[in-house]
Amino acid sequence: MQKLLFVCSKNKWRSLTAEKIFANNEDYSVKSAGTENGARVKITAGLIGWADIIFVMEKKHRSRIQDKFNDSVLDKPLHVLNIPDDYQFMDEELIEILKEKVGEIIDL
């Protein structure tokens, strides 16, 4: 079972939506986190160590992770989905975008 980690800023809308929609897939274990101090679940070295694949919503999230946890992410696939912070939790359009973009990288 592959472990997927989804990351956005606050872990309230985009990454949490990704966690919810992909959690039902029996081929994957899924968690989510945020890069900012006020995040619902803040990204940690432990979460990065746990993950097999990391998906971030924007380039700034990749930069923040690489700046803080560089040694931990050197050998991990880290994909930028390029999904702006324009969506609410479980927004139908966000769900479709996530399925399309993640589906280009892994088998869903």
N, C-alpha and C positions, 0 to 999 in steps of 0.2 A: 504494500500500500504506500503510495507516494504521499508525502506531506507537503501541502501547499500553504504558503503564507501570503496573505493579501495586505497591502500597506497603503494607507492614505495619511492625511494630516491628523485628524481628530478621532478616527475609527468610529465614526457615528453614522456615516451615510454610505460612501462608496465601498470601502473595504469590508464593512459589516454586512452590506448587501451581498457582496461576493461570498463571504463566509456562509451566509444563510442559503444562497442558491446552490452552492457547490457541496454543501455538507451532506446532502442526500446521496451523493455519488459514492457507491461502495468501493471504488478503486482509489479513493483519496481520503486523507484525513486533512481537515481544513481549519485554519485559525486566521485571525486578523488582528491588526495592531495599527497604531498611529505614531507619527514621528514627533508630534508636538507635546509639550509638557501637559496640556490639558486633555490629552487623548483619553478615551474611555479605557483602552488597554494600550499602554505605551510599549513600543518596540524595545526588546532587550536582547542581549547576547544569547540568552537561553532560547528565545524564540527563533533567532537566526540559526542557532545550532540545531534546533529541532527540524527546521524546514529543509526539504529537498529542493524546492523551487520557490523563489520569491517573486511575487508580482507587485509592482508599485504602480500607482495611478498616474504619477507625473515624474518628470526628470528630477525635480527638486527632491522628491522622496528618495530616489536612487542616490543622489548626491549626499543627502543627510545620512543615509545608511552607510555609504562608503566612507564618509568622513569619520563617523563614530565607531564603526565596526569593521574596518577595512580588512583585517586579517581573517575575520570570520566569514566574509563573503567572497573572498578571492576565488574559491573553487565552486561556488554555487551559481546556478543559473539565476540571473536577476533580470526580469523582463519589465520594461516600461510599457504600460498599456495606453498611455496618452489619453486619459479620461479626465477632463476638467471637473472642477468642483461646482458643477451646475445642476446636480441632481439631489433629490431627497432620498431617504432610506426606502428601498424597495420600489423605486420609480420604475415603471414598466420599460421606458426607453433605456435606462441604465442597465436593467437586467438583460435586455437584448444585446446591448453593446458589450457587456461583460462576457456573455455566452459566445459572441462572435469572436472577440479578440482573444480570449483564453482558449477557445476551441481551435485557433490557428496554431497554438503552441503545444497543447496537450490533447489527448483523446478524451472527449466527454461522453 
